[in-house]
Amino acid sequence: MVYELELGKMKISADENGAELHSLNYEGREYLWQCGKAWERYAPILFPFICSPKDRTYMADGREYKMKGNHGFARDSVFAFKEKTADSLTFVLTENEETLAQYPYKFELTVTYKVEGNSVTVINRVKNTDERDIYFYIGGHPAFNAPLIEGESFDDYYVEYAEQEKITQKVDGREITVLDHEKRIDMTRSVFDNDALILENPNSKAVSLRSNKNSHSVTVEFPMSECIAVWSPTGDDEAKFVCLEPWTSVPTNYDDDFEKLEDKPHAISLNPNKEYEYKYKIVLE
């Protein structure tokens, strides 16, 4: 079921399936990609993995486990709707037979969307309800319309980091420089020929999607993130969106040298009965 919230000039909606945002509408303009054939998602929650370990297989608590899909299971799980307030929607997921077959830990994942003016803060809280430490990664994967305005094209848009950044990619043993101490990347399909642009330990705490032809923009502020990714499918002109993805850390596959989840250096470790909060803000102009 999809739940809606309207406050001032902002209207949002989110589904109990994946606790996934379905709409970010500000002043009558839809900013969120509407789940077309080019990518059949809106803004999935990545938990308990960002990307996947090799072959989606890993060790935990002395056993081998295999994830059914990429980016963990939260995006394909049915959350319980917890609460609607004047300015927020909240969903919750706890372990069940399906999650325990892929991930051995007990947990409570609460997702809240909080509206304030022209922004939505996404608040993810993980509580360890197990009797032992649990380990996980968590992140966001929202996709934003590009173009936002009829008559414009994907190539009219650019991504701008708040600070100067250097981004490189390793391709066939070579290192390709995408951004060399600059802020701006012009959007073309070829930019993503080598997959997502992943930036570890960014200087920036915000990244924006902007147009050369209008003043509207989307900014994702990520003060708690150690990694930010930018992605759109390469070679598909129907993929009229750009994902701005705040992650707690580099993705799980960066830690593949460590087979055990508890040994993976970027996995978050949480003690029993403790909570971990991860949030970021989406600002619409």
C-alpha positions as CSV (number, residue, x, y, z in Angstrom):
1,M,0.0,0.0,0.0
2,V,1.2,3.5,-0.8
3,Y,0.9,6.2,1.8
4,E,0.8,9.9,1.0
5,L,1.7,13.1,2.9
6,E,1.2,16.7,1.9
7,L,2.7,19.6,3.7
8,G,2.8,23.1,2.3
9,K,4.1,22.9,-1.3
10,M,5.5,19.4,-0.8
11,K,3.7,16.2,-1.6
12,I,5.4,12.8,-1.0
13,S,4.4,9.2,-1.1
14,A,6.0,5.9,0.0
15,D,5.2,2.3,-0.3
16,E,5.2,-0.4,2.3
17,N,6.9,-2.5,-0.3
18,G,10.5,-1.7,0.4
19,A,9.5,1.4,2.3
20,E,10.4,3.1,-1.0
21,L,9.6,6.7,-1.9
22,H,7.3,6.8,-4.9
23,S,7.0,10.6,-5.3
24,L,8.8,13.8,-4.4
25,N,6.5,16.5,-5.8
26,Y,7.3,20.1,-5.0
27,E,5.3,23.1,-6.3
28,G,3.5,20.7,-8.6
29,R,6.7,19.3,-10.2
30,E,7.7,15.6,-9.9
31,Y,11.4,15.3,-9.1
32,L,11.6,11.5,-8.5
33,W,12.0,9.0,-11.4
34,Q,8.7,7.2,-11.9
35,C,9.9,3.6,-12.2
36,G,10.0,3.2,-16.0
37,K,11.2,0.2,-18.0
38,A,14.8,1.6,-18.1
39,W,15.0,1.0,-14.3
40,E,12.0,-0.4,-12.4
41,R,12.8,1.3,-9.1
42,Y,12.2,4.7,-7.5
43,A,14.5,5.1,-4.5
44,P,15.4,1.7,-3.0
45,I,16.9,1.3,0.5
46,L,20.2,-0.6,0.5
47,F,20.4,-3.0,3.5
48,P,22.1,-5.0,4.8
49,F,24.5,-4.7,1.8
50,I,25.5,-2.0,-0.6
51,C,26.0,-3.8,-3.9
52,S,26.9,-7.5,-3.2
53,P,29.7,-9.7,-2.1
54,K,31.2,-11.8,-4.8
55,D,28.6,-14.3,-6.2
56,R,26.3,-12.8,-3.5
57,T,27.8,-15.2,-1.1
58,Y,29.5,-14.5,2.3
59,M,30.2,-16.1,5.6
60,A,28.6,-15.0,8.9
61,D,28.7,-16.7,12.3
62,G,30.5,-19.7,10.9
63,R,28.0,-20.4,8.0
64,E,27.7,-19.6,4.4
65,Y,24.9,-17.3,3.2
66,K,23.7,-16.2,-0.2
67,M,21.7,-13.1,-0.9
68,K,18.8,-13.4,-3.4
69,G,19.4,-10.0,-5.0
70,N,21.8,-7.1,-5.2
71,H,21.9,-4.5,-2.5
72,G,20.5,-6.7,0.2
73,F,16.8,-7.6,0.8
74,A,15.2,-4.4,2.3
75,R,14.3,-3.1,-1.1
76,D,12.3,-6.3,-1.8
77,S,10.8,-6.7,1.6
78,V,7.3,-5.7,2.9
79,F,7.6,-3.2,5.7
80,A,5.0,-2.6,8.3
81,F,3.5,0.9,8.2
82,K,4.2,2.4,11.6
83,E,3.1,6.0,11.7
84,K,1.9,9.1,9.9
85,T,2.4,12.5,11.5
86,A,1.8,16.0,10.2
87,D,5.3,16.0,8.7
88,S,6.5,12.3,8.4
89,L,5.8,8.8,7.3
90,T,7.5,5.9,9.1
91,F,7.9,2.2,8.2
92,V,9.5,-0.7,10.0
93,L,11.0,-4.1,9.0
94,T,12.1,-6.9,11.4
95,E,13.7,-10.2,10.7
96,N,11.6,-13.0,9.3
97,E,12.0,-16.4,7.8
98,E,13.0,-15.0,4.4
99,T,15.6,-12.6,5.8
100,L,17.1,-15.1,8.2
101,A,17.7,-17.5,5.3
102,Q,20.0,-14.8,3.8
103,Y,21.2,-12.9,6.9
104,P,21.5,-14.6,10.3
105,Y,20.8,-11.6,12.5
106,K,17.8,-10.2,14.3
107,F,17.2,-6.5,13.7
108,E,14.7,-3.7,13.5
109,L,15.1,-1.3,10.5
110,T,13.0,1.8,10.8
111,V,12.7,4.2,7.9
112,T,11.2,7.7,8.3
113,Y,10.6,10.4,5.7
114,K,10.4,13.8,7.3
115,V,9.2,16.9,5.4
116,E,10.4,20.4,6.1
117,G,9.7,23.1,3.6
118,N,11.3,22.1,0.3
119,S,13.3,19.2,1.8
120,V,12.8,15.6,2.8
121,T,15.1,14.0,5.4
122,V,15.5,10.2,5.1
123,I,16.2,8.7,8.5
124,N,17.3,5.1,8.7
125,R,17.5,3.5,12.2
126,V,18.9,0.0,12.7
127,K,18.4,-1.6,16.1
128,N,20.2,-4.7,17.1
129,T,17.5,-7.0,18.7
130,D,19.9,-10.0,18.6
131,E,21.9,-11.3,21.6
132,R,25.2,-10.8,19.7
133,D,26.8,-8.1,17.6
134,I,25.3,-7.6,14.1
135,Y,27.1,-6.3,10.9
136,F,25.6,-4.5,8.0
137,Y,26.0,-1.7,5.4
138,I,23.2,0.8,4.6
139,G,22.6,3.4,2.0
140,G,20.2,5.2,-0.4
141,H,19.6,4.9,-4.1
142,P,17.2,7.7,-5.1
143,A,16.7,8.4,-8.8
144,F,15.9,11.9,-10.0
145,N,14.3,13.0,-13.2
146,A,16.6,14.3,-15.9
147,P,15.1,16.1,-17.6
148,L,12.8,17.8,-15.2
149,I,11.3,20.1,-17.8
150,E,9.6,19.0,-21.0
151,G,11.6,19.9,-24.1
152,E,15.0,19.4,-22.4
153,S,17.3,16.4,-22.7
154,F,19.5,14.3,-20.5
155,D,22.5,16.1,-22.0
156,D,21.3,19.4,-20.7
157,Y,22.0,18.3,-17.1
158,Y,25.1,18.1,-14.9
159,V,26.1,16.8,-11.5
160,E,27.9,19.3,-9.2
161,Y,29.7,18.4,-6.0
162,A,29.9,21.0,-3.2
163,E,33.7,20.9,-3.2
164,Q,36.4,20.0,-5.7
165,E,36.8,16.2,-6.1
166,K,39.0,13.7,-7.9
167,I,37.2,10.6,-9.2
168,T,39.0,7.7,-10.9
169,Q,37.9,4.4,-12.2
170,K,39.9,1.2,-12.8
171,V,39.1,-0.3,-16.2
172,D,41.1,-3.3,-17.6
173,G,44.1,-2.6,-15.5
174,R,44.0,1.1,-16.4
175,E,43.0,4.1,-14.2
176,I,40.6,6.5,-15.9
177,T,40.2,10.0,-14.5
178,V,36.6,11.2,-14.5
179,L,37.0,14.3,-12.4
180,D,40.3,16.0,-11.7
181,H,40.0,18.4,-8.7
182,E,36.8,19.9,-10.2
183,K,33.2,20.1,-9.1
184,R,31.1,19.5,-12.3
185,I,30.4,16.4,-14.5
186,D,28.3,17.0,-17.6
187,M,25.8,14.2,-18.1
188,T,26.2,12.1,-21.2
189,R,25.5,8.4,-21.6
190,S,29.2,7.6,-22.0
191,V,29.9,9.0,-18.6
192,F,28.6,5.8,-17.2
193,D,30.2,3.4,-19.6
194,N,32.2,2.0,-16.7
195,D,29.3,1.9,-14.3
196,A,28.7,4.1,-11.3
197,L,31.0,7.0,-10.3
198,I,31.9,6.0,-6.8
199,L,33.7,8.6,-4.6
200,E,35.2,7.4,-1.3
201,N,35.8,9.9,1.5
202,P,34.5,12.9,-0.5
203,N,35.5,16.4,0.4
204,S,31.9,17.4,-0.3
205,K,28.9,16.8,2.0
206,A,26.4,17.6,-0.8
207,V,25.9,16.9,-4.5
208,S,23.4,18.4,-6.9
209,L,21.7,17.6,-10.1
210,R,21.3,20.8,-12.2
211,S,20.3,21.9,-15.6
212,N,22.0,24.3,-18.1
213,K,18.5,25.5,-19.2
214,N,16.5,26.1,-16.0
215,S,17.0,27.0,-12.3
216,H,15.5,23.9,-10.8
217,S,17.8,21.4,-9.0
218,V,18.0,18.5,-6.6
219,T,20.6,18.5,-3.9
220,V,21.4,15.5,-1.7
221,E,23.1,16.4,1.6
222,F,25.0,13.5,3.1
223,P,27.0,14.6,6.2
224,M,27.1,11.1,7.6
225,S,28.3,9.3,4.4
226,E,31.8,8.1,3.7
227,C,30.9,7.4,0.1
228,I,28.7,9.0,-2.6
229,A,27.8,7.3,-5.9
230,V,26.3,8.8,-9.1
231,W,24.7,6.4,-11.6
232,S,22.5,6.2,-14.7
233,P,22.4,3.3,-17.2
234,T,24.8,3.7,-20.1
235,G,23.5,3.5,-23.7
236,D,19.8,3.7,-22.8
237,D,18.2,7.0,-23.9
238,E,15.0,6.0,-22.1
239,A,16.8,6.2,-18.8
240,K,15.9,9.8,-18.1
241,F,17.2,9.9,-14.6
242,V,20.3,10.3,-12.5
243,C,20.8,8.5,-9.1
244,L,22.6,10.4,-6.4
245,E,23.4,7.7,-3.9
246,P,24.6,8.4,-0.3
247,W,26.2,5.3,1.3
248,T,27.6,4.7,4.7
249,S,30.8,3.5,3.1
250,V,32.2,1.9,-0.1
251,P,30.2,-1.0,-1.3
252,T,30.4,-4.6,0.1
253,N,32.4,-5.9,-2.9
254,Y,35.3,-3.6,-2.0
255,D,35.7,-5.9,1.0
256,D,35.7,-9.2,-0.9
257,D,39.2,-10.1,0.4
258,F,37.5,-10.7,3.7
259,E,35.0,-13.6,3.4
260,K,33.5,-13.3,6.8
261,L,31.0,-10.4,7.3
262,E,32.3,-9.7,10.7
263,D,35.8,-9.2,9.2
264,K,34.8,-6.8,6.4
265,P,36.4,-3.5,7.3
266,H,33.6,-1.3,6.1
267,A,30.7,-3.2,7.7
268,I,29.0,-1.4,10.6
269,S,29.2,-3.3,13.9
270,L,26.4,-2.9,16.3
271,N,26.2,-4.2,19.9
272,P,23.0,-5.9,21.3
273,N,20.2,-3.4,22.1
274,K,22.0,-0.6,20.5
275,E,20.8,1.6,17.7
276,Y,22.5,3.1,14.7
277,E,21.1,6.1,12.8
278,Y,21.9,7.1,9.3
279,K,20.3,10.0,7.5
280,Y,20.5,12.3,4.5
281,K,18.5,15.1,3.2
282,I,17.0,15.7,-0.3
283,V,16.5,19.4,-1.1
284,L,14.3,20.4,-4.1
285,E,14.5,23.8,-5.8
